[in-house]
Amino acid sequence: MSLKAFHIFFISVSTLFAIWFGVWSLSSYFSGADNGMLLVLAIFSFIVAGVLIVYGIKVFQKLKKL
């Protein structure tokens, strides 16, 4: 596996993990766990997932030119 392929794979897995963690935090928050920190973690996870998506697109475009 080349370094480029590994980088794309790692960004994809990290994005999926951030989305999964955000969904898990939201489901835990809405299931009755009265902890505001879970809501903060969910919002932060979705922000990180968004940043990773933008980063992944930029890296993919740059690596496509190489």
Distance bins in CASP14 RR format, pairs under 12 A and 6 or more apart:
PFRMAT RR
TARGET T0000
AUTHOR 0000-0000-0000
RMODE 2
METHOD distances of the structure
MODEL  1
1 7 0 0 0 0 0 1 0 0 0 0 0
1 8 0 0 0 0 0 1 0 0 0 0 0
1 9 1 0 0 1 0 0 0 0 0 0 0
1 10 0 0 0 0 0 1 0 0 0 0 0
2 8 0 0 0 0 1 0 0 0 0 0 0
2 9 0 0 0 0 0 1 0 0 0 0 0
2 63 0 0 0 0 1 0 0 0 0 0 0
2 66 0 0 0 0 0 1 0 0 0 0 0
3 9 0 0 0 0 0 1 0 0 0 0 0
3 10 0 0 0 0 0 1 0 0 0 0 0
3 59 0 0 0 0 0 1 0 0 0 0 0
3 63 0 0 0 0 1 0 0 0 0 0 0
3 66 0 0 0 0 0 1 0 0 0 0 0
4 10 0 0 0 0 0 1 0 0 0 0 0
4 11 0 0 0 0 0 1 0 0 0 0 0
4 56 0 0 0 0 0 1 0 0 0 0 0
4 59 0 0 0 0 1 0 0 0 0 0 0
4 60 0 0 0 0 1 0 0 0 0 0 0
4 62 0 0 0 0 1 0 0 0 0 0 0
4 63 1 0 1 0 0 0 0 0 0 0 0
4 64 0 0 0 0 1 0 0 0 0 0 0
4 65 0 0 0 0 0 1 0 0 0 0 0
4 66 1 0 0 1 0 0 0 0 0 0 0
5 11 0 0 0 0 0 1 0 0 0 0 0
5 12 0 0 0 0 0 1 0 0 0 0 0
5 59 0 0 0 0 0 1 0 0 0 0 0
5 60 0 0 0 0 0 1 0 0 0 0 0
5 63 0 0 0 0 1 0 0 0 0 0 0
6 12 0 0 0 0 0 1 0 0 0 0 0
6 13 0 0 0 0 0 1 0 0 0 0 0
6 59 0 0 0 0 0 1 0 0 0 0 0
6 63 0 0 0 0 0 1 0 0 0 0 0
7 13 0 0 0 0 0 1 0 0 0 0 0
7 14 0 0 0 0 0 1 0 0 0 0 0
7 55 0 0 0 0 0 1 0 0 0 0 0
7 56 0 0 0 0 1 0 0 0 0 0 0
7 58 0 0 0 0 0 1 0 0 0 0 0
7 59 1 0 0 1 0 0 0 0 0 0 0
7 60 0 0 0 0 1 0 0 0 0 0 0
7 62 0 0 0 0 0 1 0 0 0 0 0
7 63 1 0 0 1 0 0 0 0 0 0 0
7 66 0 0 0 0 0 1 0 0 0 0 0
8 14 0 0 0 0 0 1 0 0 0 0 0
8 15 0 0 0 0 0 1 0 0 0 0 0
8 52 0 0 0 0 0 1 0 0 0 0 0
8 55 0 0 0 0 0 1 0 0 0 0 0
8 56 1 0 0 1 0 0 0 0 0 0 0
8 57 0 0 0 0 0 1 0 0 0 0 0
8 58 0 0 0 0 0 1 0 0 0 0 0
8 59 1 0 0 1 0 0 0 0 0 0 0
8 60 1 0 0 1 0 0 0 0 0 0 0
8 61 0 0 0 0 0 1 0 0 0 0 0
8 62 0 0 0 0 0 1 0 0 0 0 0
8 63 1 0 0 1 0 0 0 0 0 0 0
8 64 0 0 0 0 0 1 0 0 0 0 0
9 15 0 0 0 0 0 1 0 0 0 0 0
9 16 0 0 0 0 0 1 0 0 0 0 0
9 56 0 0 0 0 0 1 0 0 0 0 0
9 59 0 0 0 0 0 1 0 0 0 0 0
9 60 0 0 0 0 0 1 0 0 0 0 0
10 16 0 0 0 0 0 1 0 0 0 0 0
10 17 0 0 0 0 0 1 0 0 0 0 0
10 52 0 0 0 0 0 1 0 0 0 0 0
10 55 0 0 0 0 0 1 0 0 0 0 0
10 56 0 0 0 0 0 1 0 0 0 0 0
10 59 0 0 0 0 0 1 0 0 0 0 0
11 17 0 0 0 0 0 1 0 0 0 0 0
11 18 0 0 0 0 0 1 0 0 0 0 0
11 48 0 0 0 0 0 1 0 0 0 0 0
11 49 0 0 0 0 0 1 0 0 0 0 0
11 50 0 0 0 0 0 1 0 0 0 0 0
11 51 0 0 0 0 0 1 0 0 0 0 0
11 52 1 0 0 1 0 0 0 0 0 0 0
11 53 0 0 0 0 1 0 0 0 0 0 0
11 54 0 0 0 0 0 1 0 0 0 0 0
11 55 1 0 0 1 0 0 0 0 0 0 0
11 56 1 0 1 0 0 0 0 0 0 0 0
11 57 0 0 0 0 1 0 0 0 0 0 0
11 58 0 0 0 0 0 1 0 0 0 0 0
11 59 1 0 0 1 0 0 0 0 0 0 0
11 60 0 0 0 0 1 0 0 0 0 0 0
11 63 0 0 0 0 0 1 0 0 0 0 0
12 18 0 0 0 0 0 1 0 0 0 0 0
12 19 0 0 0 0 0 1 0 0 0 0 0
12 49 0 0 0 0 0 1 0 0 0 0 0
12 52 0 0 0 0 1 0 0 0 0 0 0
12 53 0 0 0 0 1 0 0 0 0 0 0
12 55 0 0 0 0 0 1 0 0 0 0 0
12 56 0 0 0 0 1 0 0 0 0 0 0
12 57 0 0 0 0 0 1 0 0 0 0 0
12 59 0 0 0 0 0 1 0 0 0 0 0
12 60 0 0 0 0 0 1 0 0 0 0 0
13 19 0 0 0 0 0 1 0 0 0 0 0
13 20 0 0 0 0 0 1 0 0 0 0 0
13 49 0 0 0 0 0 1 0 0 0 0 0
13 52 0 0 0 0 1 0 0 0 0 0 0
13 56 0 0 0 0 0 1 0 0 0 0 0
14 20 0 0 0 0 0 1 0 0 0 0 0
14 21 0 0 0 0 0 1 0 0 0 0 0
14 45 0 0 0 0 0 1 0 0 0 0 0
14 48 0 0 0 0 1 0 0 0 0 0 0
14 49 0 0 0 0 1 0 0 0 0 0 0
14 50 0 0 0 0 0 1 0 0 0 0 0
14 51 0 0 0 0 0 1 0 0 0 0 0
14 52 1 0 1 0 0 0 0 0 0 0 0
14 53 0 0 0 0 0 1 0 0 0 0 0
14 55 0 0 0 0 1 0 0 0 0 0 0
14 56 0 0 0 0 1 0 0 0 0 0 0
14 59 0 0 0 0 0 1 0 0 0 0 0
15 21 0 0 0 0 0 1 0 0 0 0 0
15 22 0 0 0 0 0 1 0 0 0 0 0
15 45 0 0 0 0 0 1 0 0 0 0 0
15 46 0 0 0 0 0 1 0 0 0 0 0
15 48 0 0 0 0 1 0 0 0 0 0 0
15 49 1 0 1 0 0 0 0 0 0 0 0
15 50 1 0 0 1 0 0 0 0 0 0 0
15 51 0 0 0 0 1 0 0 0 0 0 0
15 52 1 0 1 0 0 0 0 0 0 0 0
15 53 1 0 1 0 0 0 0 0 0 0 0
15 54 0 0 0 0 0 1 0 0 0 0 0
15 55 0 0 0 0 1 0 0 0 0 0 0
15 56 1 0 0 1 0 0 0 0 0 0 0
15 57 0 0 0 0 0 1 0 0 0 0 0
15 59 0 0 0 0 0 1 0 0 0 0 0
16 22 0 0 0 0 0 1 0 0 0 0 0
16 23 0 0 0 0 0 1 0 0 0 0 0
16 45 0 0 0 0 0 1 0 0 0 0 0
16 48 0 0 0 0 0 1 0 0 0 0 0
16 49 0 0 0 0 1 0 0 0 0 0 0
16 50 0 0 0 0 0 1 0 0 0 0 0
16 52 0 0 0 0 1 0 0 0 0 0 0
16 53 0 0 0 0 0 1 0 0 0 0 0
17 23 0 0 0 0 0 1 0 0 0 0 0
17 24 0 0 0 0 0 1 0 0 0 0 0
17 45 0 0 0 0 1 0 0 0 0 0 0
17 48 0 0 0 0 1 0 0 0 0 0 0
17 49 0 0 0 0 1 0 0 0 0 0 0
17 52 0 0 0 0 1 0 0 0 0 0 0
18 24 0 0 0 0 0 1 0 0 0 0 0
18 25 0 0 0 0 0 1 0 0 0 0 0
18 41 0 0 0 0 0 1 0 0 0 0 0
18 42 0 0 0 0 0 1 0 0 0 0 0
18 43 0 0 0 0 0 1 0 0 0 0 0
18 44 0 0 0 0 1 0 0 0 0 0 0
18 45 1 0 1 0 0 0 0 0 0 0 0
18 46 1 0 0 1 0 0 0 0 0 0 0
18 47 0 0 0 0 1 0 0 0 0 0 0
18 48 1 0 1 0 0 0 0 0 0 0 0
18 49 1 1 0 0 0 0 0 0 0 0 0
18 50 1 0 0 1 0 0 0 0 0 0 0
18 51 0 0 0 0 1 0 0 0 0 0 0
18 52 1 0 0 1 0 0 0 0 0 0 0
18 53 0 0 0 0 1 0 0 0 0 0 0
18 55 0 0 0 0 0 1 0 0 0 0 0
19 25 0 0 0 0 0 1 0 0 0 0 0
19 26 0 0 0 0 0 1 0 0 0 0 0
19 42 0 0 0 0 0 1 0 0 0 0 0
19 45 1 0 0 1 0 0 0 0 0 0 0
19 46 1 0 0 1 0 0 0 0 0 0 0
19 47 0 0 0 0 0 1 0 0 0 0 0
19 48 0 0 0 0 1 0 0 0 0 0 0
19 49 1 0 1 0 0 0 0 0 0 0 0
19 50 0 0 0 0 1 0 0 0 0 0 0
19 52 0 0 0 0 1 0 0 0 0 0 0
19 53 0 0 0 0 1 0 0 0 0 0 0
20 26 0 0 0 0 0 1 0 0 0 0 0
20 27 0 0 0 0 0 1 0 0 0 0 0
20 42 0 0 0 0 0 1 0 0 0 0 0
20 45 0 0 0 0 1 0 0 0 0 0 0
20 46 0 0 0 0 0 1 0 0 0 0 0
20 48 0 0 0 0 0 1 0 0 0 0 0
20 49 0 0 0 0 1 0 0 0 0 0 0
21 27 0 0 0 0 0 1 0 0 0 0 0
21 28 0 0 0 0 0 1 0 0 0 0 0
21 38 0 0 0 0 0 1 0 0 0 0 0
21 41 1 0 0 1 0 0 0 0 0 0 0
21 42 0 0 0 0 1 0 0 0 0 0 0
21 43 0 0 0 0 0 1 0 0 0 0 0
21 44 0 0 0 0 1 0 0 0 0 0 0
21 45 1 0 1 0 0 0 0 0 0 0 0
21 46 0 0 0 0 1 0 0 0 0 0 0
21 47 0 0 0 0 0 1 0 0 0 0 0
21 48 0 0 0 0 1 0 0 0 0 0 0
21 49 0 0 0 0 1 0 0 0 0 0 0
22 28 0 0 0 0 1 0 0 0 0 0 0
22 29 0 0 0 0 1 0 0 0 0 0 0
22 30 0 0 0 0 0 1 0 0 0 0 0
22 38 0 0 0 0 1 0 0 0 0 0 0
22 39 0 0 0 0 0 1 0 0 0 0 0
22 40 0 0 0 0 0 1 0 0 0 0 0
22 41 1 0 0 1 0 0 0 0 0 0 0
22 42 1 0 1 0 0 0 0 0 0 0 0
22 43 0 0 0 0 1 0 0 0 0 0 0
22 44 0 0 0 0 1 0 0 0 0 0 0
22 45 1 1 0 0 0 0 0 0 0 0 0
22 46 1 0 1 0 0 0 0 0 0 0 0
22 47 0 0 0 0 0 1 0 0 0 0 0
22 48 0 0 0 0 1 0 0 0 0 0 0
22 49 1 0 0 1 0 0 0 0 0 0 0
22 50 0 0 0 0 0 1 0 0 0 0 0
23 29 0 0 0 0 0 1 0 0 0 0 0
23 30 0 0 0 0 0 1 0 0 0 0 0
23 38 0 0 0 0 0 1 0 0 0 0 0
23 41 0 0 0 0 0 1 0 0 0 0 0
23 42 1 0 0 1 0 0 0 0 0 0 0
23 45 0 0 0 0 1 0 0 0 0 0 0
23 46 0 0 0 0 1 0 0 0 0 0 0
23 49 0 0 0 0 0 1 0 0 0 0 0
24 30 0 0 0 0 0 1 0 0 0 0 0
24 31 0 0 0 0 0 1 0 0 0 0 0
24 33 0 0 0 0 0 1 0 0 0 0 0
24 38 0 0 0 0 1 0 0 0 0 0 0
24 41 0 0 0 0 1 0 0 0 0 0 0
24 42 0 0 0 0 1 0 0 0 0 0 0
24 45 0 0 0 0 1 0 0 0 0 0 0
24 46 0 0 0 0 0 1 0 0 0 0 0
25 31 0 0 0 0 0 1 0 0 0 0 0
25 33 0 0 0 0 1 0 0 0 0 0 0
25 35 0 0 0 0 1 0 0 0 0 0 0
25 36 0 0 0 0 1 0 0 0 0 0 0
25 37 0 0 0 0 1 0 0 0 0 0 0
25 38 1 0 1 0 0 0 0 0 0 0 0
25 39 1 0 0 1 0 0 0 0 0 0 0
25 40 0 0 0 0 1 0 0 0 0 0 0
25 41 1 0 1 0 0 0 0 0 0 0 0
25 42 1 1 0 0 0 0 0 0 0 0 0
25 43 0 0 0 0 1 0 0 0 0 0 0
25 44 0 0 0 0 1 0 0 0 0 0 0
25 45 1 0 0 1 0 0 0 0 0 0 0
25 46 0 0 0 0 1 0 0 0 0 0 0
25 48 0 0 0 0 0 1 0 0 0 0 0
25 49 0 0 0 0 0 1 0 0 0 0 0
26 32 0 0 0 0 0 1 0 0 0 0 0
26 33 0 0 0 0 0 1 0 0 0 0 0
26 36 0 0 0 0 0 1 0 0 0 0 0
26 38 1 0 0 1 0 0 0 0 0 0 0
26 39 1 0 0 1 0 0 0 0 0 0 0
26 40 0 0 0 0 0 1 0 0 0 0 0
26 41 0 0 0 0 1 0 0 0 0 0 0
26 42 1 0 1 0 0 0 0 0 0 0 0
26 43 0 0 0 0 1 0 0 0 0 0 0
26 44 0 0 0 0 0 1 0 0 0 0 0
26 45 0 0 0 0 1 0 0 0 0 0 0
26 46 0 0 0 0 1 0 0 0 0 0 0
27 33 0 0 0 0 1 0 0 0 0 0 0
27 38 0 0 0 0 1 0 0 0 0 0 0
27 39 0 0 0 0 0 1 0 0 0 0 0
27 41 0 0 0 0 0 1 0 0 0 0 0
27 42 0 0 0 0 1 0 0 0 0 0 0
28 34 0 0 0 0 0 1 0 0 0 0 0
28 35 0 0 0 0 1 0 0 0 0 0 0
28 36 0 0 0 0 0 1 0 0 0 0 0
28 37 0 0 0 0 0 1 0 0 0 0 0
28 38 1 0 1 0 0 0 0 0 0 0 0
28 39 0 0 0 0 1 0 0 0 0 0 0
28 41 0 0 0 0 1 0 0 0 0 0 0
28 42 0 0 0 0 1 0 0 0 0 0 0
29 35 1 0 0 1 0 0 0 0 0 0 0
29 36 1 0 0 1 0 0 0 0 0 0 0
29 37 0 0 0 0 1 0 0 0 0 0 0
29 38 1 0 1 0 0 0 0 0 0 0 0
29 39 1 0 1 0 0 0 0 0 0 0 0
29 40 0 0 0 0 1 0 0 0 0 0 0
29 41 0 0 0 0 1 0 0 0 0 0 0
29 42 1 0 0 1 0 0 0 0 0 0 0
29 43 0 0 0 0 0 1 0 0 0 0 0
29 45 0 0 0 0 0 1 0 0 0 0 0
30 36 0 0 0 0 0 1 0 0 0 0 0
30 38 0 0 0 0 1 0 0 0 0 0 0
30 39 0 0 0 0 1 0 0 0 0 0 0
30 42 0 0 0 0 1 0 0 0 0 0 0
31 38 0 0 0 0 1 0 0 0 0 0 0
32 38 0 0 0 0 1 0 0 0 0 0 0
32 39 0 0 0 0 0 1 0 0 0 0 0
33 39 0 0 0 0 1 0 0 0 0 0 0
33 41 0 0 0 0 0 1 0 0 0 0 0
33 42 0 0 0 0 0 1 0 0 0 0 0
35 41 0 0 0 0 1 0 0 0 0 0 0
35 42 0 0 0 0 0 1 0 0 0 0 0
36 42 0 0 0 0 1 0 0 0 0 0 0
36 43 0 0 0 0 0 1 0 0 0 0 0
37 43 0 0 0 0 0 1 0 0 0 0 0
37 44 0 0 0 0 0 1 0 0 0 0 0
38 44 0 0 0 0 0 1 0 0 0 0 0
38 45 0 0 0 0 0 1 0 0 0 0 0
39 45 0 0 0 0 0 1 0 0 0 0 0
39 46 0 0 0 0 0 1 0 0 0 0 0
40 46 0 0 0 0 0 1 0 0 0 0 0
40 47 0 0 0 0 0 1 0 0 0 0 0
41 47 0 0 0 0 0 1 0 0 0 0 0
41 48 0 0 0 0 0 1 0 0 0 0 0
42 48 0 0 0 0 0 1 0 0 0 0 0
42 49 0 0 0 0 0 1 0 0 0 0 0
43 49 0 0 0 0 0 1 0 0 0 0 0
43 50 0 0 0 0 0 1 0 0 0 0 0
44 50 0 0 0 0 0 1 0 0 0 0 0
44 51 0 0 0 0 0 1 0 0 0 0 0
45 51 0 0 0 0 0 1 0 0 0 0 0
45 52 0 0 0 0 0 1 0 0 0 0 0
46 52 0 0 0 0 0 1 0 0 0 0 0
46 53 0 0 0 0 0 1 0 0 0 0 0
47 53 0 0 0 0 0 1 0 0 0 0 0
47 54 0 0 0 0 0 1 0 0 0 0 0
48 54 0 0 0 0 0 1 0 0 0 0 0
48 55 0 0 0 0 0 1 0 0 0 0 0
49 55 0 0 0 0 0 1 0 0 0 0 0
49 56 0 0 0 0 0 1 0 0 0 0 0
50 56 0 0 0 0 1 0 0 0 0 0 0
50 57 0 0 0 0 0 1 0 0 0 0 0
51 57 0 0 0 0 0 1 0 0 0 0 0
51 58 0 0 0 0 0 1 0 0 0 0 0
52 58 0 0 0 0 0 1 0 0 0 0 0
52 59 0 0 0 0 0 1 0 0 0 0 0
53 59 0 0 0 0 0 1 0 0 0 0 0
53 60 0 0 0 0 0 1 0 0 0 0 0
54 60 0 0 0 0 0 1 0 0 0 0 0
54 61 0 0 0 0 0 1 0 0 0 0 0
55 61 0 0 0 0 0 1 0 0 0 0 0
55 62 0 0 0 0 0 1 0 0 0 0 0
56 62 0 0 0 0 1 0 0 0 0 0 0
56 63 0 0 0 0 1 0 0 0 0 0 0
56 64 0 0 0 0 0 1 0 0 0 0 0
57 63 0 0 0 0 0 1 0 0 0 0 0
57 64 0 0 0 0 0 1 0 0 0 0 0
58 64 0 0 0 0 0 1 0 0 0 0 0
58 65 0 0 0 0 0 1 0 0 0 0 0
59 65 0 0 0 0 0 1 0 0 0 0 0
59 66 0 0 0 0 0 1 0 0 0 0 0
60 66 0 0 0 0 0 1 0 0 0 0 0
END
